[in-house]
Amino acid sequence: MKFMKMHAKGFTLIELMIAVAIVGILAAMAIPLYQSYVVKSQLNRAVGELANYKAAFEVQISNAGPVTDTDLGYVPSNLVVNGLGNVGAANSDGTGHIQVTIGGNSHPDIAGVVLRMERSATGIWQCVIDRSVSVRWAEAYTPNGCSVI
């Protein structure tokens, strides 16, 4: 009779530990990147939502009318904190702004950041972000076309 060697099938403990270590390293790199993408997408969404009110703001300015939330058709996003006043403000010289504070269901890194669309007297709009409240702000969060103060 010949004795046959039985070969075990499956992974050894060392192979499993190496696989777990590799997955851990990949997760350690991927989670911060994912969080950054979440923050960027929320800011871009808020900028887009705020920009939608520029046309209604222009109508109110051209008619020399008030710029209330009702006049703008403003509907708060779940990414902003509802303030006590109107989101829009117009000045007699044609300048003005539409402004919201990020909060609500937003990422904690951008909670408290003030997002503002500023209108010059010549009708040029500019996106401005006041990040002074956010202690975890990263320059990578800045949406294209926006300036940070």
N, CA and C atoms as an extended XYZ file, in Angstrom:
447
Properties=species:S:1:pos:R:3:atomname:S:1:resname:S:1:resid:I:1 pbc="F F F"
N         0.826       -1.173        0.000 N   MET     1
C         0.000        0.000        0.000 CA  MET     1
C         0.869        1.234        0.000 C   MET     1
N         0.446        2.089       -0.827 N   LYS     2
C         1.149        3.359       -0.875 CA  LYS     2
C         0.408        4.364       -0.012 C   LYS     2
N         1.182        5.118        0.712 N   PHE     3
C         0.578        6.190        1.509 CA  PHE     3
C         0.564        7.465        0.676 C   PHE     3
N        -0.584        8.003        0.549 N   MET     4
C        -0.714        9.232       -0.215 CA  MET     4
C        -0.753       10.415        0.745 C   MET     4
N        -0.099       11.464        0.335 N   LYS     5
C        -0.136       12.670        1.145 CA  LYS     5
C        -1.421       13.426        0.837 C   LYS     5
N        -2.052       13.857        1.885 N   MET     6
C        -3.255       14.662        1.724 CA  MET     6
C        -2.838       16.131        1.767 C   MET     6
N        -3.163       16.867        0.749 N   HIS     7
C        -2.857       18.296        0.717 CA  HIS     7
C        -4.077       19.062        1.205 C   HIS     7
N        -3.827       19.926        2.136 N   ALA     8
C        -4.912       20.754        2.658 CA  ALA     8
C        -5.295       21.790        1.610 C   ALA     8
N        -6.580       22.063        1.544 N   LYS     9
C        -7.063       23.069        0.609 CA  LYS     9
C        -7.543       24.268        1.402 C   LYS     9
N        -7.289       25.457        0.862 N   GLY    10
C        -7.705       26.672        1.542 CA  GLY    10
C        -6.513       27.591        1.765 C   GLY    10
N        -6.752       28.616        2.539 N   PHE    11
C        -5.725       29.613        2.800 CA  PHE    11
C        -5.079       29.360        4.153 C   PHE    11
N        -3.832       29.706        4.234 N   THR    12
C        -3.152       29.616        5.521 CA  THR    12
C        -3.466       30.872        6.314 C   THR    12
N        -3.154       30.843        7.573 N   LEU    13
C        -3.390       31.991        8.438 CA  LEU    13
C        -2.574       33.195        7.981 C   LEU    13
N        -1.368       32.975        7.554 N   ILE    14
C        -0.501       34.064        7.080 CA  ILE    14
C        -1.120       34.718        5.845 C   ILE    14
N        -1.607       33.929        4.918 N   GLU    15
C        -2.218       34.479        3.706 CA  GLU    15
C        -3.456       35.318        4.050 C   GLU    15
N        -4.243       34.846        4.977 N   LEU    16
C        -5.425       35.603        5.395 CA  LEU    16
C        -5.036       36.905        6.081 C   LEU    16
N        -3.998       36.870        6.909 N   MET    17
C        -3.558       38.087        7.587 CA  MET    17
C        -3.037       39.113        6.584 C   MET    17
N        -2.330       38.677        5.568 N   ILE    18
C        -1.832       39.587        4.535 CA  ILE    18
C        -3.004       40.203        3.773 C   ILE    18
N        -3.997       39.408        3.447 N   ALA    19
C        -5.169       39.924        2.734 CA  ALA    19
C        -5.916       40.960        3.577 C   ALA    19
N        -6.069       40.704        4.859 N   VAL    20
C        -6.744       41.653        5.755 CA  VAL    20
C        -5.931       42.937        5.870 C   VAL    20
N        -4.620       42.819        5.938 N   ALA    21
C        -3.768       44.005        6.019 CA  ALA    21
C        -3.885       44.850        4.750 C   ALA    21
N        -3.917       44.232        3.612 N   ILE    22
C        -4.065       44.964        2.345 CA  ILE    22
C        -5.407       45.682        2.288 C   ILE    22
N        -6.470       45.011        2.693 N   VAL    23
C        -7.801       45.641        2.710 CA  VAL    23
C        -7.811       46.820        3.677 C   VAL    23
N        -7.158       46.673        4.820 N   GLY    24
C        -7.083       47.768        5.790 CA  GLY    24
C        -6.348       48.982        5.241 C   GLY    24
N        -5.258       48.748        4.545 N   ILE    25
C        -4.495       49.849        3.951 CA  ILE    25
C        -5.331       50.557        2.887 C   ILE    25
N        -5.996       49.806        2.046 N   LEU    26
C        -6.850       50.408        1.013 CA  LEU    26
C        -7.985       51.221        1.628 C   LEU    26
N        -8.579       50.703        2.688 N   ALA    27
C        -9.663       51.436        3.357 CA  ALA    27
C        -9.145       52.710        4.001 C   ALA    27
N        -7.960       52.651        4.574 N   ALA    28
C        -7.383       53.842        5.210 CA  ALA    28
C        -7.128       54.945        4.195 C   ALA    28
N        -6.859       54.587        2.958 N   MET    29
C        -6.659       55.592        1.916 CA  MET    29
C        -7.984       56.033        1.302 C   MET    29
N        -8.928       55.139        1.169 N   ALA    30
C       -10.168       55.433        0.451 CA  ALA    30
C       -11.161       56.259        1.270 C   ALA    30
N       -11.240       56.043        2.559 N   ILE    31
C       -12.246       56.735        3.372 CA  ILE    31
C       -12.029       58.247        3.379 C   ILE    31
N       -10.821       58.773        3.601 N   PRO    32
C       -10.645       60.232        3.536 CA  PRO    32
C       -10.953       60.809        2.151 C   PRO    32
N       -10.598       60.089        1.099 N   LEU    33
C       -10.916       60.558       -0.251 CA  LEU    33
C       -12.425       60.617       -0.456 C   LEU    33
N       -13.121       59.623        0.014 N   TYR    34
C       -14.581       59.602       -0.101 CA  TYR    34
C       -15.195       60.779        0.656 C   TYR    34
N       -14.711       61.039        1.864 N   GLN    35
C       -15.233       62.158        2.653 CA  GLN    35
C       -15.016       63.486        1.918 C   GLN    35
N       -13.860       63.643        1.297 N   SER    36
C       -13.571       64.858        0.541 CA  SER    36
C       -14.535       65.000       -0.631 C   SER    36
N       -14.832       63.919       -1.313 N   TYR    37
C       -15.778       63.962       -2.430 CA  TYR    37
C       -17.177       64.319       -1.951 C   TYR    37
N       -17.567       63.834       -0.787 N   VAL    38
C       -18.885       64.169       -0.230 CA  VAL    38
C       -18.974       65.667        0.033 C   VAL    38
N       -17.939       66.225        0.652 N   VAL    39
C       -17.924       67.656        0.960 CA  VAL    39
C       -17.979       68.478       -0.325 C   VAL    39
N       -17.146       68.119       -1.307 N   LYS    40
C       -17.128       68.848       -2.572 CA  LYS    40
C       -18.493       68.806       -3.259 C   LYS    40
N       -19.096       67.643       -3.285 N   SER    41
C       -20.390       67.527       -3.962 CA  SER    41
C       -21.466       68.325       -3.241 C   SER    41
N       -21.431       68.361       -1.911 N   GLN    42
C       -22.413       69.150       -1.173 CA  GLN    42
C       -22.224       70.644       -1.435 C   GLN    42
N       -20.984       71.109       -1.457 N   LEU    43
C       -20.732       72.525       -1.748 CA  LEU    43
C       -21.142       72.877       -3.173 C   LEU    43
N       -20.806       72.022       -4.132 N   ASN    44
C       -21.207       72.280       -5.511 CA  ASN    44
C       -22.723       72.305       -5.654 C   ASN    44
N       -23.387       71.417       -4.950 N   ARG    45
C       -24.855       71.409       -4.978 CA  ARG    45
C       -25.419       72.701       -4.401 C   ARG    45
N       -24.868       73.154       -3.270 N   ALA    46
C       -25.349       74.383       -2.638 CA  ALA    46
C       -25.103       75.598       -3.535 C   ALA    46
N       -23.944       75.648       -4.199 N   VAL    47
C       -23.649       76.746       -5.123 CA  VAL    47
C       -24.657       76.739       -6.279 C   VAL    47
N       -24.921       75.574       -6.818 N   GLY    48
C       -25.884       75.462       -7.912 CA  GLY    48
C       -27.286       75.877       -7.496 C   GLY    48
N       -27.698       75.445       -6.319 N   GLU    49
C       -29.032       75.814       -5.830 CA  GLU    49
C       -29.140       77.317       -5.608 C   GLU    49
N       -28.100       77.915       -5.062 N   LEU    50
C       -28.113       79.352       -4.807 CA  LEU    50
C       -28.083       80.139       -6.119 C   LEU    50
N       -27.334       79.641       -7.087 N   ALA    51
C       -27.244       80.313       -8.387 CA  ALA    51
C       -28.596       80.334       -9.110 C   ALA    51
N       -29.464       79.386       -8.802 N   ASN    52
C       -30.787       79.347       -9.431 CA  ASN    52
C       -31.626       80.575       -9.100 C   ASN    52
N       -31.308       81.270       -8.028 N   TYR    53
C       -32.102       82.429       -7.607 CA  TYR    53
C       -31.584       83.743       -8.188 C   TYR    53
N       -30.497       83.701       -8.956 N   LYS    54
C       -29.948       84.926       -9.531 CA  LYS    54
C       -30.924       85.574      -10.521 C   LYS    54
N       -31.605       84.787      -11.328 N   ALA    55
C       -32.534       85.348      -12.319 CA  ALA    55
C       -33.677       86.087      -11.634 C   ALA    55
N       -34.252       85.486      -10.603 N   ALA    56
C       -35.340       86.135       -9.868 CA  ALA    56
C       -34.824       87.391       -9.169 C   ALA    56
N       -33.602       87.358       -8.684 N   PHE    57
C       -32.981       88.525       -8.047 CA  PHE    57
C       -32.852       89.653       -9.074 C   PHE    57
N       -32.407       89.325      -10.281 N   GLU    58
C       -32.263       90.324      -11.349 CA  GLU    58
C       -33.603       90.966      -11.690 C   GLU    58
N       -34.653       90.169      -11.715 N   VAL    59
C       -35.994       90.705      -11.994 CA  VAL    59
C       -36.393       91.703      -10.920 C   VAL    59
N       -36.153       91.344       -9.672 N   GLN    60
C       -36.513       92.243       -8.570 CA  GLN    60
C       -35.693       93.538       -8.611 C   GLN    60
N       -34.409       93.422       -8.961 N   ILE    61
C       -33.551       94.612       -9.062 CA  ILE    61
C       -34.039       95.518      -10.196 C   ILE    61
N       -34.359       94.930      -11.339 N   SER    62
C       -34.789       95.744      -12.487 CA  SER    62
C       -36.131       96.412      -12.242 C   SER    62
N       -36.964       95.810      -11.418 N   ASN    63
C       -38.270       96.396      -11.089 CA  ASN    63
C       -38.199       97.273       -9.841 C   ASN    63
N       -36.991       97.423       -9.288 N   ALA    64
C       -36.790       98.188       -8.045 CA  ALA    64
C       -37.698       97.684       -6.931 C   ALA    64
N       -37.925       96.377       -6.943 N   GLY    65
C       -38.783       95.776       -5.927 CA  GLY    65
C       -37.983       95.175       -4.796 C   GLY    65
N       -38.678       94.697       -3.797 N   PRO    66
C       -37.982       94.065       -2.668 CA  PRO    66
C       -37.409       92.709       -3.082 C   PRO    66
N       -36.475       92.238       -2.297 N   VAL    67
C       -35.855       90.940       -2.568 CA  VAL    67
C       -36.113       90.045       -1.366 C   VAL    67
N       -37.344       89.593       -1.246 N   THR    68
C       -37.699       88.707       -0.144 CA  THR    68
C       -37.615       87.259       -0.619 C   THR    68
N       -37.644       86.346        0.319 N   ASP    69
C       -37.621       84.923       -0.039 CA  ASP    69
C       -38.789       84.564       -0.946 C   ASP    69
N       -39.947       85.150       -0.680 N   THR    70
C       -41.132       84.883       -1.498 CA  THR    70
C       -40.927       85.404       -2.914 C   THR    70
N       -40.363       86.614       -3.040 N   ASP    71
C       -40.117       87.184       -4.367 CA  ASP    71
C       -39.132       86.348       -5.174 C   ASP    71
N       -38.152       85.775       -4.495 N   LEU    72
C       -37.164       84.939       -5.169 CA  LEU    72
C       -37.680       83.536       -5.443 C   LEU    72
N       -38.732       83.140       -4.739 N   GLY    73
C       -39.199       81.755       -4.829 CA  GLY    73
C       -38.278       80.823       -4.072 C   GLY    73
N       -37.655       81.345       -3.036 N   TYR    74
C       -36.655       80.589       -2.285 CA  TYR    74
C       -37.276       79.423       -1.521 C   TYR    74
N       -36.699       78.266       -1.731 N   VAL    75
C       -37.060       77.057       -0.991 CA  VAL    75
C       -35.776       76.542       -0.355 C   VAL    75
N       -35.699       76.523        0.982 N   PRO    76
C       -34.453       76.095        1.638 CA  PRO    76
C       -34.071       74.661        1.298 C   PRO    76
N       -32.793       74.457        1.103 N   SER    77
C       -32.237       73.135        0.861 CA  SER    77
C       -32.007       72.443        2.197 C   SER    77
N       -31.868       71.136        2.166 N   ASN    78
C       -31.543       70.422        3.406 CA  ASN    78
C       -30.071       70.562        3.772 C   ASN    78
N       -29.307       71.307        2.968 N   LEU    79
C       -27.901       71.549        3.262 CA  LEU    79
C       -27.660       72.889        3.941 C   LEU    79
N       -28.714       73.680        4.137 N   VAL    80
C       -28.537       75.011        4.715 CA  VAL    80
C       -29.319       75.138        6.009 C   VAL    80
N       -28.908       76.127        6.803 N   VAL    81
C       -29.594       76.455        8.041 CA  VAL    81
C       -30.515       77.627        7.734 C   VAL    81
N       -31.773       77.497        8.082 N   ASN    82
C       -32.707       78.595        7.850 CA  ASN    82
C       -32.419       79.719        8.820 C   ASN    82
N       -32.137       80.894        8.262 N   GLY    83
C       -31.866       82.057        9.091 CA  GLY    83
C       -33.156       82.766        9.446 C   GLY    83
N       -33.017       83.872       10.143 N   LEU    84
C       -34.186       84.641       10.553 CA  LEU    84
C       -34.644       85.608        9.472 C   LEU    84
N       -33.731       86.030        8.607 N   GLY    85
C       -34.072       87.016        7.592 CA  GLY    85
C       -34.152       86.394        6.210 C   GLY    85
N       -34.279       87.273        5.214 N   ASN    86
C       -34.307       86.837        3.823 CA  ASN    86
C       -32.904       86.475        3.353 C   ASN    86
N       -32.827       85.579        2.377 N   VAL    87
C       -31.519       85.174        1.853 CA  VAL    87
C       -30.954       86.225        0.911 C   VAL    87
N       -31.802       87.056        0.346 N   GLY    88
C       -31.351       88.076       -0.589 CA  GLY    88
C       -31.378       89.459        0.031 C   GLY    88
N       -30.459       90.300       -0.429 N   ALA    89
C       -30.430       91.699        0.003 CA  ALA    89
C       -29.958       92.540       -1.174 C   ALA    89
N       -30.703       93.612       -1.472 N   ALA    90
C       -30.357       94.501       -2.579 CA  ALA    90
C       -30.101       95.903       -2.047 C   ALA    90
N       -29.150       96.567       -2.664 N   ASN    91
C       -28.824       97.940       -2.308 CA  ASN    91
C       -29.316       98.883       -3.407 C   ASN    91
N       -29.437      100.165       -3.099 N   SER    92
C       -29.962      101.137       -4.052 CA  SER    92
C       -29.051      101.331       -5.263 C   SER    92
N       -27.761      101.011       -5.132 N   ASP    93
C       -26.835      101.182       -6.256 CA  ASP    93
C       -26.807       99.976       -7.199 C   ASP    93
N       -27.651       98.975       -6.949 N   GLY    94
C       -27.711       97.789       -7.805 CA  GLY    94
C       -26.876       96.629       -7.317 C   GLY    94
N       -26.095       96.850       -6.282 N   THR    95
C       -25.332       95.747       -5.718 CA  THR    95
C       -26.245       94.945       -4.788 C   THR    95
N       -25.801       93.767       -4.456 N   GLY    96
C       -26.574       92.949       -3.525 CA  GLY    96
C       -25.984       91.561       -3.426 C   GLY    96
N       -26.675       90.702       -2.717 N   HIS    97
C       -26.198       89.329       -2.578 CA  HIS    97
C       -27.343       88.395       -2.218 C   HIS    97
N       -27.078       87.126       -2.444 N   ILE    98
C       -27.927       86.032       -1.983 CA  ILE    98
C       -27.011       85.174       -1.126 C   ILE    98
N       -27.421       84.899        0.100 N   GLN    99
C       -26.509       84.258        1.047 CA  GLN    99
C       -27.217       83.210        1.889 C   GLN    99
N       -26.527       82.083        2.098 N   VAL   100
C       -27.016       81.032        2.992 CA  VAL   100
C       -25.859       80.544        3.858 C   VAL   100
N       -26.203       79.931        4.981 N   THR   101
C       -25.217       79.309        5.861 CA  THR   101
C       -25.368       77.798        5.730 C   THR   101
N       -24.264       77.133        5.446 N   ILE   102
C       -24.276       75.679        5.290 CA  ILE   102
C       -24.483       75.040        6.658 C   ILE   102
N       -25.314       74.046        6.699 N   GLY   103
C       -25.621       73.343        7.944 CA  GLY   103
C       -26.574       72.209        7.621 C   GLY   103
N       -27.594       72.055        8.423 N   GLY   104
C       -28.594       71.024        8.133 CA  GLY   104
C       -27.968       69.652        8.033 C   GLY   104
N       -28.149       69.001        6.877 N   ASN   105
C       -27.624       67.650        6.661 CA  ASN   105
C       -26.256       67.654        5.992 C   ASN   105
N       -25.532       68.747        6.097 N   SER   106
C       -24.226       68.833        5.440 CA  SER   106
C       -23.145       68.131        6.266 C   SER   106
N       -22.021       67.902        5.629 N   HIS   107
C       -20.868       67.287        6.288 CA  HIS   107
C       -20.360       68.221        7.391 C   HIS   107
N       -19.934       67.697        8.529 N   PRO   108
C       -19.461       68.542        9.634 CA  PRO   108
C       -18.279       69.456        9.278 C   PRO   108
N       -17.478       69.076        8.290 N   ASP   109
C       -16.335       69.903        7.902 CA  ASP   109
C       -16.754       71.264        7.338 C   ASP   109
N       -17.978       71.367        6.823 N   ILE   110
C       -18.402       72.632        6.217 CA  ILE   110
C       -19.569       73.285        6.952 C   ILE   110
N       -19.961       72.726        8.073 N   ALA   111
C       -21.056       73.325        8.849 CA  ALA   111
C       -20.648       74.723        9.304 C   ALA   111
N       -21.507       75.690        9.083 N   GLY   112
C       -21.248       77.067        9.478 CA  GLY   112
C       -20.629       77.924        8.396 C   GLY   112
N       -20.199       77.315        7.308 N   VAL   113
C       -19.618       78.066        6.203 CA  VAL   113
C       -20.713       78.908        5.553 C   VAL   113
N       -20.390       80.166        5.251 N   VAL   114
C       -21.352       81.069        4.611 CA  VAL   114
C       -21.066       81.092        3.115 C   VAL   114
N       -22.089       80.787        2.341 N   LEU   115
C       -22.000       80.776        0.888 CA  LEU   115
C       -22.791       81.969        0.369 C   LEU   115
N       -22.132       82.804       -0.462 N   ARG   116
C       -22.772       84.039       -0.912 CA  ARG   116
C       -22.538       84.247       -2.399 C   ARG   116
N       -23.596       84.617       -3.098 N   MET   117
C       -23.510       85.078       -4.481 CA  MET   117
C       -23.618       86.593       -4.425 C   MET   117
N       -22.543       87.288       -4.800 N   GLU   118
C       -22.516       88.745       -4.732 CA  GLU   118
C       -22.718       89.334       -6.122 C   GLU   118
N       -23.566       90.371       -6.197 N   ARG   119
C       -23.824       91.059       -7.453 CA  ARG   119
C       -23.186       92.436       -7.396 C   ARG   119
N       -22.414       92.760       -8.439 N   SER   120
C       -21.818       94.091       -8.523 CA  SER   120
C       -22.838       95.056       -9.133 C   SER   120
N       -22.541       96.336       -9.113 N   ALA   121
C       -23.432       97.347       -9.681 CA  ALA   121
C       -23.590       97.169      -11.192 C   ALA   121
N       -22.626       96.525      -11.826 N   THR   122
C       -22.700       96.292      -13.272 CA  THR   122
C       -23.385       94.971      -13.622 C   THR   122
N       -23.845       94.244      -12.621 N   GLY   123
C       -24.572       92.998      -12.869 CA  GLY   123
C       -23.704       91.755      -12.931 C   GLY   123
N       -22.457       91.853      -12.528 N   ILE   124
C       -21.553       90.699      -12.523 CA  ILE   124
C       -21.717       89.961      -11.191 C   ILE   124
N       -21.902       88.644      -11.295 N   TRP   125
C       -22.068       87.818      -10.101 CA  TRP   125
C       -20.762       87.118       -9.758 C   TRP   125
N       -20.516       86.976       -8.470 N   GLN   126
C       -19.336       86.279       -7.991 CA  GLN   126
C       -19.708       85.415       -6.792 C   GLN   126
N       -19.193       84.194       -6.791 N   CYS   127
C       -19.403       83.267       -5.671 CA  CYS   127
C       -18.305       83.506       -4.637 C   CYS   127
N       -18.717       83.710       -3.379 N   VAL   128
C       -17.772       83.948       -2.296 CA  VAL   128
C       -18.115       83.005       -1.146 C   VAL   128
N       -17.094       82.384       -0.586 N   ILE   129
C       -17.278       81.475        0.540 CA  ILE   129
C       -16.517       82.025        1.740 C   ILE   129
N       -17.243       82.222        2.843 N   ASP   130
C       -16.626       82.649        4.094 CA  ASP   130
C       -16.479       81.408        4.967 C   ASP   130
N       -15.263       80.928        5.088 N   ARG   131
C       -14.985       79.688        5.819 CA  ARG   131
C       -14.458       79.950        7.207 C   ARG   131
N       -14.554       81.175        7.704 N   SER   132
C       -13.936       81.535        8.978 CA  SER   132
C       -14.465       80.723       10.155 C   SER   132
N       -15.658       80.213       10.067 N   VAL   133
C       -16.240       79.424       11.160 CA  VAL   133
C       -15.761       77.978       11.127 C   VAL   133
N       -15.430       77.491        9.950 N   SER   134
C       -15.049       76.091        9.793 CA  SER   134
C       -13.589       75.882       10.167 C   SER   134
N       -13.343       75.045       11.176 N   VAL   135
C       -11.971       74.761       11.601 CA  VAL   135
C       -11.336       73.650       10.768 C   VAL   135
N       -12.161       72.896       10.028 N   ARG   136
C       -11.627       71.782        9.251 CA  ARG   136
C       -11.724       72.023        7.741 C   ARG   136
N       -11.759       73.289        7.345 N   TRP   137
C       -11.851       73.619        5.927 CA  TRP   137
C       -10.551       73.250        5.219 C   TRP   137
N       -10.673       72.691        4.022 N   ALA   138
C        -9.516       72.393        3.182 CA  ALA   138
C        -9.703       73.113        1.848 C   ALA   138
N        -8.635       73.651        1.310 N   GLU   139
C        -8.713       74.389        0.047 CA  GLU   139
C        -9.270       73.515       -1.079 C   GLU   139
N        -9.092       72.218       -0.979 N   ALA   140
C        -9.602       71.305       -2.008 CA  ALA   140
C       -11.125       71.320       -2.082 C   ALA   140
N       -11.790       71.808       -1.042 N   TYR   141
C       -13.252       71.857       -1.033 CA  TYR   141
C       -13.805       72.973       -1.918 C   TYR   141
N       -12.999       73.977       -2.244 N   THR   142
C       -13.465       75.158       -2.954 CA  THR   142
C       -14.020       74.798       -4.330 C   THR   142
N       -15.296       75.136       -4.594 N   PRO   143
C       -15.872       74.877       -5.916 CA  PRO   143
C       -15.228       75.782       -6.978 C   PRO   143
N       -15.228       75.328       -8.207 N   ASN   144
C       -14.697       76.127       -9.308 CA  ASN   144
C       -15.458       77.435       -9.412 C   ASN   144
N       -14.751       78.519       -9.614 N   GLY   145
C       -15.371       79.823       -9.782 CA  GLY   145
C       -15.680       80.544       -8.492 C   GLY   145
N       -15.397       79.959       -7.356 N   CYS   146
C       -15.665       80.591       -6.063 CA  CYS   146
C       -14.357       81.072       -5.437 C   CYS   146
N       -14.442       82.170       -4.718 N   SER   147
C       -13.284       82.639       -3.962 CA  SER   147
C       -13.560       82.424       -2.484 C   SER   147
N       -12.514       82.201       -1.719 N   VAL   148
C       -12.632       81.910       -0.298 CA  VAL   148
C       -12.039       83.066        0.488 C   VAL   148
N       -12.795       83.521        1.504 N   ILE   149
C       -12.275       84.575        2.391 CA  ILE   149
C       -12.153       84.030        3.792 C   ILE   149
